């Protein structure tokens, strides 16, 4: 028996346990009452989990992932080049624990009942989307006249902490017929330590299920930042699906008095609506874009410059991988806004 075969033989039990976990959670994801148990578990541990890491000024989630990467490289080296039996065991034990925690803390929430089931059934047409786009163009124009801007005439944010507090406050006022989650009571949304890397990948923010922290890229254009904060904080509420987190973020911002949050949210809605009809009616999209106010056009140009500056192989690679990740977790891919738009239009037209 050679060394490699001996190493695998000694650790086969941990490999079997990992496979059993895969099968177990797959079966559990198909049973409604087990999903309800995971939802209740998340509600129970939510505030405890958030408070545990919220006291740290830096993003512990970023540090956690960095340690995982460094440790992974170290153990990979020991396993491949030094052929240490204990190394494979350590890797398998870590994978078993991490997989169990991830599934229990977060991934099972992808299988909870979709928000759209709480809304009335309605067939959405391009005409519905276009009419709503015209309304949101007007709303964006109106609110943009009230927002602060820099010397170049581009929208800026004066107080980001105020926006964070406003979002957590507005989560208490989410419509009960749509949202059955209890609002978080502790603020735990932090700028990522890897902001430059996130810019290159096109990532605006992410939620860490292991630390319950929301991370955001502070370098993104100011037009995108407030809605990104609301989106990641919607994940903290317990909405795993990306499009549903965006919808809850929109609801949290909809009745807010915070100008920056209003503008960012309305602009996100407008862009989503335009993207939804851009393939079927590109002329309508061009028409609306041409009707942007001068201030909105400057903001759009600023967003395009940011994208062009960071565009490259890394952003394309992460775009594809993120698309695959979303599709593997009961969601539309990142290039599709159909589910969010459906939720939005049905809610607006009810």
KEKE-3310 file (N, C-alpha, C; in steps of 0.2 Angstrom, whole numbers, plus 5000, padded with zeros to 4 digits):
npx = (5004:5004:5010:5000:4988:4987:4986:4973:4965:4966:4958:4946:4933:4930:4928:4917:4908:4907:4901:4889:4883:4881:4871:4861:4858:4853:4841:4834:4832:4821:4810:4797:4794:4806:4813:4806:4810:4824:4823:4817:4827:4837:4831:4831:4844:4849:4850:4859:4870:4874:4877:4888:4899:4898:4904:4917:4928:4933:4932:4929:4925:4931:4945:4943:4941:4953:4962:4957:4961:4975:4978:4973:4981:4993:4991:4988:5000:5007:5001:5002:5016:5023:5016:5008:4998:4990:4987:4978:4967:4964:4960:4949:4941:4939:4932:4920:4915:4914:4905:4894:4890:4889:4878:4868:4867:4865:4863:4852:4842:4840:4830:4818:4801:4796:4796:4787:4776:4768:4762:4749:4745:4750:4752:4766:4769:4778:4773:4769:4781:4787:4779:4781:4794:4794:4788:4797:4808:4804:4803:4817:4823:4817:4821:4835:4838:4839:4850:4866:4882:4898:4913:4913:4900:4895:4885:4887:4890:4887:4885:4888:4886:4874:4865:4866:4860:4847:4842:4842:4832:4821:4819:4811:4798:4794:4782:4770:4763:4772:4785:4790:4800:4809:4816:4833:4842:4854:4868:4878:4887:4900:4914:4924:4940:4946:4943:4949:4951:4938:4933:4939:4934:4920:4912:4900:4896:4895:4888:4893:4890:4896:4900:4890:4891:4889:4897:4904:4909:4918:4922:4914:4904:4895:4881:4878:4881:4872:4861:4867:4871:4858:4854:4863:4861:4848:4850:4855:4843:4838:4835:4840:4841:4847:4839:4828:4833:4836:4824:4818:4827:4823:4810:4813:4819:4810:4800:4808:4815:4828:4838:4849:4848:4835:4837:4848:4841:4829:4836:4842:4831:4825:4836:4835:4822:4824:4834:4827:4818:4826:4831:4819:4814:4824:4824:4816:4823:4834:4828:4823:4835:4841:4833:4837:4841:4853:4861:4859:4864:4878:4880:4878:4888:4899:4898:4900:4913:4919:4917:4923:4936:4940:4937:4941:4950:4949:4937:4928:4930:4925:4912:4906:4908:4901:4888:4886:4886:4874:4864:4865:4860:4846:4842:4840:4852:4866:4865:4852:4837:4824:4816:4817:4811:4798:4793:4794:4786:4773:4771:4770:4760:4749)
npy = (4994:5011:5027:5038:5031:5025:5037:5041:5031:5031:5042:5041:5040:5053:5059:5052:5056:5069:5068:5062:5073:5081:5074:5074:5087:5091:5083:5088:5101:5099:5098:5105:5109:5107:5118:5128:5127:5130:5143:5148:5146:5154:5167:5166:5166:5178:5192:5189:5184:5195:5205:5200:5201:5215:5224:5225:5237:5235:5224:5209:5198:5199:5197:5184:5176:5179:5172:5159:5157:5158:5148:5137:5137:5134:5121:5114:5114:5106:5094:5090:5091:5087:5076:5073:5064:5068:5081:5080:5075:5086:5095:5089:5088:5102:5106:5099:5104:5118:5117:5112:5123:5133:5129:5128:5140:5148:5144:5136:5145:5149:5141:5145:5150:5159:5177:5182:5174:5180:5190:5196:5187:5191:5195:5202:5215:5223:5235:5239:5239:5250:5261:5262:5265:5278:5285:5283:5289:5303:5304:5302:5313:5323:5321:5322:5335:5340:5334:5334:5338:5336:5347:5344:5342:5330:5318:5316:5309:5315:5310:5295:5286:5291:5286:5272:5271:5275:5266:5254:5259:5260:5247:5243:5247:5239:5232:5222:5212:5207:5206:5195:5195:5198:5214:5219:5224:5229:5238:5232:5234:5236:5244:5235:5227:5224:5233:5238:5227:5222:5232:5229:5217:5219:5218:5225:5223:5211:5198:5190:5175:5168:5177:5186:5199:5213:5218:5231:5240:5254:5262:5262:5271:5285:5285:5272:5267:5269:5261:5249:5247:5245:5234:5224:5224:5219:5206:5203:5203:5191:5187:5178:5176:5185:5194:5196:5201:5214:5218:5220:5229:5240:5242:5246:5258:5265:5274:5282:5297:5301:5309:5305:5291:5289:5294:5285:5273:5275:5277:5264:5257:5262:5260:5246:5243:5249:5240:5228:5230:5233:5224:5220:5232:5243:5256:5263:5263:5270:5282:5286:5287:5298:5307:5309:5321:5334:5333:5320:5314:5317:5309:5296:5296:5296:5283:5275:5278:5273:5259:5256:5259:5249:5238:5222:5206:5200:5205:5200:5186:5185:5189:5179:5168:5172:5172:5159:5155:5161:5155:5142:5143:5143:5155:5168:5172:5183:5192:5194:5203:5200:5194:5203:5214:5209:5207:5221:5228:5222:5225:5239:5241:5236)
npz = (5000:4995:5000:4997:4996:5008:5016:5011:5015:5029:5032:5027:5034:5037:5025:5021:5030:5026:5013:5017:5023:5012:5006:5016:5019:5006:5005:5016:5011:5003:5011:5018:5032:5038:5033:5038:5052:5051:5047:5059:5068:5063:5065:5079:5082:5076:5081:5092:5085:5077:5086:5092:5084:5080:5088:5085:5076:5064:5049:5053:5046:5034:5038:5043:5031:5024:5033:5031:5017:5017:5027:5020:5008:5015:5021:5009:5003:5013:5012:4998:4995:5006:5010:5022:5033:5043:5039:5029:5036:5045:5035:5030:5042:5045:5033:5035:5047:5043:5032:5038:5047:5038:5030:5040:5046:5035:5021:5020:5020:5007:5002:5008:5008:4993:4992:4982:4983:4992:4986:4975:4961:4945:4928:4921:4910:4896:4894:4907:4914:4907:4909:4923:4923:4918:4928:4938:4933:4933:4947:4951:4945:4952:4966:4964:4962:4975:4981:4988:4979:4972:4967:4954:4950:4953:4962:4979:4995:5011:5025:5029:5040:5045:5035:5037:5049:5046:5038:5046:5055:5046:5043:5053:5049:5038:5027:5034:5027:5018:5023:5035:5044:5059:5063:5064:5078:5080:5073:5060:5049:5038:5031:5018:5020:5009:4998:4986:4979:4978:4970:4958:4955:4953:4963:4974:4988:5001:5011:5026:5031:5042:5051:5052:5048:5037:5023:5013:4998:5000:4990:4979:4966:4973:4970:4970:4983:4995:4992:4991:5004:5010:5004:5008:5022:5022:5019:5031:5039:5035:5022:5009:4995:4982:4973:4981:4992:4987:4984:4997:5002:4993:4998:5011:5009:5002:5009:5015:5023:5020:5009:5001:5002:4996:4983:4978:4979:4971:4959:4957:4955:4943:4934:4934:4929:4916:4911:4911:4900:4889:4879:4872:4869:4864:4860:4868:4880:4877:4874:4887:4894:4888:4892:4905:4918:4918:4929:4933:4922:4923:4935:4930:4920:4929:4935:4924:4921:4932:4931:4919:4922:4931:4924:4917:4916:4929:4934:4924:4926:4939:4937:4930:4938:4949:4944:4941:4954:4960:4952:4956:4969:4969:4962:4950:4938:4939:4928:4926:4930:4932:4942:4953:4946:4944:4957:4961:4951:4953:4966:4966:4958:4964)
capx = (5000:5008:5008:4994:4983:4987:4983:4966:4962:4965:4954:4940:4927:4929:4926:4911:4903:4905:4896:4883:4881:4879:4865:4857:4855:4849:4835:4831:4830:4815:4805:4795:4794:4813:4815:4804:4814:4830:4821:4816:4834:4840:4827:4833:4851:4851:4853:4865:4876:4876:4880:4894:4905:4897:4908:4924:4928:4935:4928:4932:4923:4937:4950:4942:4942:4960:4965:4955:4965:4982:4978:4972:4988:4998:4989:4989:5007:5009:4997:5004:5023:5025:5012:5006:4992:4986:4985:4971:4962:4963:4956:4942:4937:4937:4927:4914:4912:4912:4899:4888:4889:4886:4871:4863:4867:4863:4861:4845:4837:4838:4824:4812:4795:4798:4792:4782:4770:4764:4759:4744:4747:4749:4756:4769:4770:4783:4770:4769:4788:4789:4775:4784:4801:4793:4787:4804:4813:4802:4805:4824:4824:4815:4826:4842:4839:4839:4855:4873:4886:4905:4914:4912:4893:4893:4882:4891:4887:4890:4885:4886:4883:4867:4861:4865:4855:4841:4840:4840:4826:4816:4817:4805:4792:4793:4775:4770:4761:4778:4791:4789:4806:4810:4821:4839:4843:4861:4871:4884:4888:4907:4918:4928:4947:4948:4939:4952:4950:4931:4932:4942:4929:4914:4908:4898:4896:4893:4886:4897:4886:4900:4901:4884:4893:4888:4903:4903:4915:4917:4925:4910:4901:4890:4875:4876:4882:4866:4856:4871:4870:4852:4854:4867:4857:4842:4853:4855:4837:4836:4833:4846:4841:4849:4834:4823:4837:4836:4817:4817:4831:4819:4805:4816:4821:4804:4797:4813:4816:4835:4838:4854:4845:4830:4840:4851:4836:4825:4840:4843:4824:4825:4840:4833:4817:4827:4837:4822:4815:4832:4831:4813:4813:4830:4823:4813:4828:4838:4824:4823:4842:4842:4828:4840:4843:4860:4864:4859:4869:4884:4881:4879:4895:4904:4897:4903:4920:4921:4917:4929:4943:4941:4936:4947:4950:4946:4930:4924:4930:4921:4905:4904:4908:4895:4882:4885:4884:4867:4860:4866:4856:4839:4841:4842:4859:4867:4863:4844:4833:4817:4813:4816:4807:4792:4791:4793:4780:4767:4770:4769:4753:4743)
capy = (5000:5016:5032:5041:5026:5025:5043:5041:5025:5033:5048:5039:5041:5060:5060:5049:5061:5075:5066:5061:5079:5084:5071:5076:5094:5090:5080:5093:5107:5097:5097:5112:5110:5108:5124:5133:5126:5134:5150:5150:5146:5161:5172:5166:5168:5183:5197:5187:5183:5201:5209:5197:5204:5222:5228:5226:5242:5232:5219:5202:5193:5199:5193:5177:5173:5179:5167:5153:5157:5157:5142:5133:5136:5131:5114:5111:5113:5100:5088:5088:5090:5083:5070:5072:5061:5073:5087:5078:5075:5093:5098:5086:5090:5109:5106:5096:5109:5124:5115:5111:5129:5137:5126:5129:5147:5153:5142:5133:5150:5150:5137:5147:5152:5166:5183:5183:5171:5184:5196:5194:5185:5196:5195:5208:5217:5228:5242:5240:5241:5256:5266:5263:5268:5285:5287:5283:5295:5309:5304:5303:5320:5328:5320:5323:5342:5341:5331:5337:5336:5339:5352:5342:5342:5323:5316:5314:5307:5318:5306:5288:5283:5292:5282:5266:5271:5276:5259:5250:5261:5259:5240:5242:5249:5236:5230:5215:5207:5205:5204:5192:5195:5203:5219:5218:5229:5231:5239:5228:5235:5238:5244:5230:5229:5223:5237:5239:5220:5222:5236:5225:5211:5222:5217:5231:5221:5204:5196:5185:5171:5165:5183:5190:5206:5215:5221:5235:5243:5261:5265:5262:5278:5287:5283:5265:5265:5268:5255:5243:5246:5243:5227:5219:5224:5215:5199:5202:5201:5184:5186:5175:5177:5192:5198:5197:5206:5220:5221:5222:5236:5245:5244:5250:5265:5268:5279:5286:5304:5302:5310:5300:5284:5289:5294:5279:5267:5276:5276:5257:5254:5265:5256:5239:5243:5250:5234:5223:5231:5235:5219:5220:5239:5247:5263:5266:5263:5276:5288:5287:5289:5304:5312:5311:5328:5335:5331:5313:5311:5317:5303:5290:5296:5294:5276:5272:5279:5268:5252:5256:5260:5243:5232:5218:5199:5198:5207:5195:5180:5185:5190:5172:5164:5174:5170:5152:5154:5163:5150:5136:5144:5145:5162:5170:5173:5190:5196:5194:5207:5198:5192:5209:5218:5206:5209:5228:5230:5219:5229:5246:5242:5233)
capz = (5000:4995:5005:4995:4997:5015:5018:5010:5019:5036:5033:5023:5038:5037:5018:5020:5034:5021:5008:5020:5024:5006:5004:5021:5018:5000:5007:5021:5007:5000:5016:5020:5039:5040:5031:5043:5057:5050:5047:5066:5071:5061:5069:5086:5083:5072:5085:5096:5080:5074:5091:5094:5080:5079:5092:5081:5071:5057:5046:5055:5041:5029:5041:5043:5024:5023:5036:5027:5011:5019:5030:5014:5005:5019:5021:5003:5003:5017:5009:4991:4995:5012:5011:5029:5034:5048:5036:5025:5041:5047:5030:5030:5048:5044:5028:5038:5051:5039:5028:5042:5049:5032:5029:5046:5047:5029:5014:5020:5019:5000:5000:5011:5003:4990:4993:4977:4985:4997:4982:4971:4954:4940:4922:4920:4903:4895:4895:4914:4916:4904:4913:4930:4922:4917:4934:4942:4930:4936:4954:4951:4943:4958:4972:4962:4963:4982:4984:4988:4974:4972:4962:4947:4949:4954:4968:4985:5002:5017:5031:5028:5046:5045:5031:5040:5055:5043:5035:5051:5057:5041:5043:5057:5046:5032:5027:5037:5022:5013:5027:5042:5048:5065:5062:5068:5083:5081:5067:5059:5042:5038:5024:5018:5020:5002:4994:4980:4975:4976:4964:4952:4953:4952:4969:4978:4995:5003:5018:5029:5036:5048:5056:5052:5046:5030:5020:5007:4995:5001:4984:4973:4966:4979:4968:4972:4990:5000:4991:4993:5012:5012:5001:5013:5028:5020:5020:5039:5041:5034:5015:5006:4988:4980:4971:4987:4997:4984:4985:5004:5002:4990:5003:5017:5006:4998:5013:5019:5022:5019:5002:4998:5002:4992:4976:4976:4978:4965:4953:4956:4952:4936:4930:4934:4924:4909:4909:4909:4893:4885:4874:4868:4866:4865:4858:4874:4885:4874:4875:4894:4896:4885:4896:4912:4919:4917:4935:4933:4917:4926:4939:4926:4917:4934:4936:4918:4922:4938:4928:4914:4926:4935:4919:4915:4916:4935:4934:4920:4929:4945:4935:4928:4944:4953:4940:4943:4962:4960:4949:4961:4975:4968:4960:4944:4937:4940:4923:4925:4935:4931:4948:4956:4943:4945:4963:4961:4947:4956:4972:4964:4954:4968)
cpx = (5004:5006:5002:4988:4982:4984:4975:4962:4961:4960:4947:4933:4925:4926:4919:4906:4902:4900:4889:4879:4878:4872:4859:4854:4851:4842:4831:4829:4823:4809:4803:4796:4801:4816:4813:4808:4821:4828:4820:4823:4837:4837:4830:4840:4853:4854:4859:4871:4878:4879:4887:4900:4904:4902:4915:4923:4929:4931:4931:4930:4929:4943:4949:4943:4949:4963:4963:4960:4972:4983:4977:4978:4993:4997:4989:4996:5010:5007:5001:5012:5026:5022:5010:4999:4987:4983:4978:4966:4960:4959:4949:4938:4935:4932:4920:4911:4910:4906:4893:4886:4886:4879:4866:4862:4864:4860:4854:4840:4835:4832:4818:4807:4797:4793:4786:4775:4765:4760:4754:4747:4745:4754:4759:4770:4775:4780:4770:4776:4789:4785:4778:4791:4800:4792:4793:4809:4811:4804:4813:4826:4823:4820:4833:4843:4840:4846:4862:4877:4893:4906:4913:4904:4891:4890:4887:4887:4890:4890:4883:4883:4876:4862:4860:4860:4848:4838:4838:4833:4820:4814:4811:4798:4790:4786:4775:4767:4766:4783:4788:4795:4806:4816:4827:4839:4850:4864:4878:4886:4895:4910:4923:4935:4950:4944:4942:4951:4943:4930:4934:4937:4922:4909:4906:4898:4895:4891:4890:4892:4889:4900:4895:4885:4891:4894:4901:4909:4914:4919:4920:4907:4895:4883:4873:4877:4876:4862:4860:4871:4864:4851:4857:4864:4850:4844:4853:4848:4835:4834:4840:4846:4842:4843:4829:4826:4836:4829:4816:4821:4827:4813:4807:4817:4815:4801:4802:4813:4823:4835:4843:4851:4839:4833:4843:4846:4832:4829:4841:4836:4824:4829:4838:4827:4819:4830:4832:4819:4820:4832:4825:4812:4819:4829:4820:4818:4832:4834:4824:4830:4843:4838:4831:4841:4850:4864:4864:4863:4876:4886:4882:4886:4900:4904:4901:4911:4923:4922:4922:4936:4945:4939:4942:4945:4947:4939:4925:4924:4925:4913:4902:4903:4902:4888:4881:4883:4877:4863:4860:4862:4849:4837:4842:4849:4860:4865:4856:4841:4826:4813:4812:4811:4799:4789:4790:4787:4773:4765:4767:4762:4747:4738)
cpy = (5006:5022:5036:5037:5026:5031:5043:5036:5028:5039:5047:5041:5049:5062:5057:5053:5067:5074:5065:5068:5082:5081:5073:5082:5095:5088:5085:5099:5106:5097:5104:5113:5111:5115:5129:5133:5130:5141:5153:5150:5152:5167:5172:5168:5174:5189:5196:5187:5190:5205:5206:5200:5212:5226:5230:5232:5240:5226:5212:5197:5193:5195:5186:5173:5174:5173:5160:5152:5155:5150:5136:5131:5132:5123:5110:5109:5107:5094:5086:5087:5086:5077:5068:5070:5065:5079:5086:5078:5081:5096:5096:5088:5098:5110:5104:5101:5115:5123:5115:5118:5133:5135:5128:5136:5151:5149:5139:5139:5152:5146:5139:5150:5159:5171:5184:5179:5175:5190:5192:5192:5190:5195:5202:5209:5222:5235:5244:5243:5248:5262:5267:5266:5276:5288:5288:5288:5301:5309:5305:5310:5325:5327:5322:5331:5344:5338:5335:5334:5339:5345:5351:5341:5334:5322:5314:5313:5311:5315:5299:5284:5285:5288:5275:5266:5272:5270:5255:5252:5260:5252:5238:5243:5245:5233:5223:5210:5204:5202:5202:5192:5200:5208:5218:5224:5232:5232:5236:5228:5239:5239:5238:5232:5227:5227:5238:5233:5220:5226:5233:5219:5213:5220:5223:5229:5214:5203:5190:5181:5168:5171:5187:5197:5207:5219:5225:5238:5250:5265:5266:5269:5279:5285:5276:5263:5264:5262:5248:5241:5243:5235:5222:5219:5220:5208:5198:5200:5194:5182:5184:5176:5184:5196:5200:5202:5213:5223:5223:5229:5241:5247:5248:5257:5269:5274:5283:5293:5306:5303:5306:5293:5284:5289:5288:5273:5268:5275:5268:5254:5256:5261:5249:5238:5244:5243:5229:5224:5233:5230:5220:5227:5244:5254:5267:5267:5269:5282:5291:5290:5296:5310:5313:5318:5328:5332:5323:5310:5312:5311:5297:5290:5294:5286:5272:5272:5274:5261:5251:5256:5253:5237:5228:5210:5197:5200:5202:5188:5180:5186:5183:5168:5166:5172:5163:5151:5155:5158:5143:5137:5146:5152:5163:5172:5181:5195:5197:5198:5205:5197:5199:5213:5216:5208:5217:5230:5228:5223:5236:5246:5239:5238)
cpz = (5000:4999:5004:4997:5005:5019:5017:5014:5026:5037:5029:5027:5037:5030:5018:5024:5029:5016:5011:5021:5018:5005:5010:5020:5011:5001:5011:5017:5004:5004:5019:5028:5042:5039:5036:5050:5057:5050:5055:5070:5069:5064:5076:5087:5080:5076:5089:5091:5078:5080:5093:5090:5078:5082:5089:5076:5064:5055:5048:5050:5036:5032:5041:5036:5022:5026:5033:5021:5013:5022:5024:5010:5009:5020:5015:5001:5007:5014:5003:4992:5000:5014:5018:5030:5038:5044:5032:5031:5044:5042:5030:5036:5047:5039:5031:5042:5048:5035:5032:5045:5044:5031:5034:5047:5041:5023:5014:5019:5012:4998:5004:5006:5000:4992:4988:4979:4989:4993:4978:4964:4949:4934:4921:4912:4902:4896:4903:4917:4913:4908:4920:4929:4921:4923:4938:4939:4933:4944:4955:4950:4949:4964:4970:4963:4970:4985:4983:4982:4975:4967:4955:4945:4950:4961:4973:4991:5007:5023:5030:5034:5047:5041:5034:5045:5052:5041:5041:5055:5053:5041:5048:5054:5039:5032:5029:5032:5018:5018:5034:5046:5054:5063:5067:5073:5084:5074:5066:5052:5041:5032:5024:5018:5013:4997:4987:4976:4973:4970:4957:4950:4952:4958:4973:4986:4995:5010:5020:5033:5042:5053:5057:5050:5038:5028:5014:5005:4996:4994:4978:4972:4971:4977:4970:4979:4994:4998:4992:5000:5013:5009:5006:5020:5028:5021:5027:5042:5040:5027:5011:4999:4987:4978:4976:4991:4994:4984:4992:5005:4999:4995:5009:5015:5004:5002:5017:5018:5020:5011:4998:4997:4996:4984:4974:4975:4972:4958:4951:4953:4945:4932:4929:4929:4917:4907:4907:4902:4888:4879:4869:4865:4868:4864:4864:4879:4883:4876:4883:4897:4893:4889:4904:4912:4919:4923:4935:4927:4919:4931:4935:4923:4923:4936:4930:4919:4927:4935:4923:4917:4929:4930:4918:4916:4923:4936:4930:4923:4935:4943:4933:4934:4949:4950:4941:4950:4963:4958:4953:4967:4974:4966:4953:4944:4938:4934:4922:4931:4935:4937:4952:4953:4944:4952:4964:4958:4951:4962:4971:4961:4958:4970)
residu = (UNK:UNK:UNK:UNK:UNK:UNK:UNK:UNK:UNK:UNK:UNK:UNK:UNK:UNK:UNK:UNK:UNK:UNK:UNK:UNK:UNK:UNK:UNK:UNK:UNK:UNK:UNK:UNK:UNK:UNK:UNK:UNK:UNK:UNK:UNK:UNK:UNK:UNK:UNK:UNK:UNK:UNK:UNK:UNK:UNK:UNK:UNK:UNK:UNK:UNK:UNK:UNK:UNK:UNK:UNK:UNK:UNK:UNK:UNK:UNK:UNK:UNK:UNK:UNK:UNK:UNK:UNK:UNK:UNK:UNK:UNK:UNK:UNK:UNK:UNK:UNK:UNK:UNK:UNK:UNK:UNK:UNK:UNK:UNK:UNK:UNK:UNK:UNK:UNK:UNK:UNK:UNK:UNK:UNK:UNK:UNK:UNK:UNK:UNK:UNK:UNK:UNK:UNK:UNK:UNK:UNK:UNK:UNK:UNK:UNK:UNK:UNK:UNK:UNK:UNK:UNK:UNK:UNK:UNK:UNK:UNK:UNK:UNK:UNK:UNK:UNK:UNK:UNK:UNK:UNK:UNK:UNK:UNK:UNK:UNK:UNK:UNK:UNK:UNK:UNK:UNK:UNK:UNK:UNK:UNK:UNK:UNK:UNK:UNK:UNK:UNK:UNK:UNK:UNK:UNK:UNK:UNK:UNK:UNK:UNK:UNK:UNK:UNK:UNK:UNK:UNK:UNK:UNK:UNK:UNK:UNK:UNK:UNK:UNK:UNK:UNK:UNK:UNK:UNK:UNK:UNK:UNK:UNK:UNK:UNK:UNK:UNK:UNK:UNK:UNK:UNK:UNK:UNK:UNK:UNK:UNK:UNK:UNK:UNK:UNK:UNK:UNK:UNK:UNK:UNK:UNK:UNK:UNK:UNK:UNK:UNK:UNK:UNK:UNK:UNK:UNK:UNK:UNK:UNK:UNK:UNK:UNK:UNK:UNK:UNK:UNK:UNK:UNK:UNK:UNK:UNK:UNK:UNK:UNK:UNK:UNK:UNK:UNK:UNK:UNK:UNK:UNK:UNK:UNK:UNK:UNK:UNK:UNK:UNK:UNK:UNK:UNK:UNK:UNK:UNK:UNK:UNK:UNK:UNK:UNK:UNK:UNK:UNK:UNK:UNK:UNK:UNK:UNK:UNK:UNK:UNK:UNK:UNK:UNK:UNK:UNK:UNK:UNK:UNK:UNK:UNK:UNK:UNK:UNK:UNK:UNK:UNK:UNK:UNK:UNK:UNK:UNK:UNK:UNK:UNK:UNK:UNK:UNK:UNK:UNK:UNK:UNK:UNK:UNK:UNK:UNK:UNK:UNK:UNK:UNK:UNK:UNK:UNK:UNK:UNK:UNK:UNK:UNK:UNK:UNK:UNK:UNK:UNK:UNK:UNK:UNK:UNK:UNK:UNK:UNK:UNK:UNK:UNK:UNK:UNK:UNK:UNK:UNK:UNK:UNK:UNK:UNK:UNK:UNK:UNK:UNK:UNK:UNK:UNK:UNK)
# end
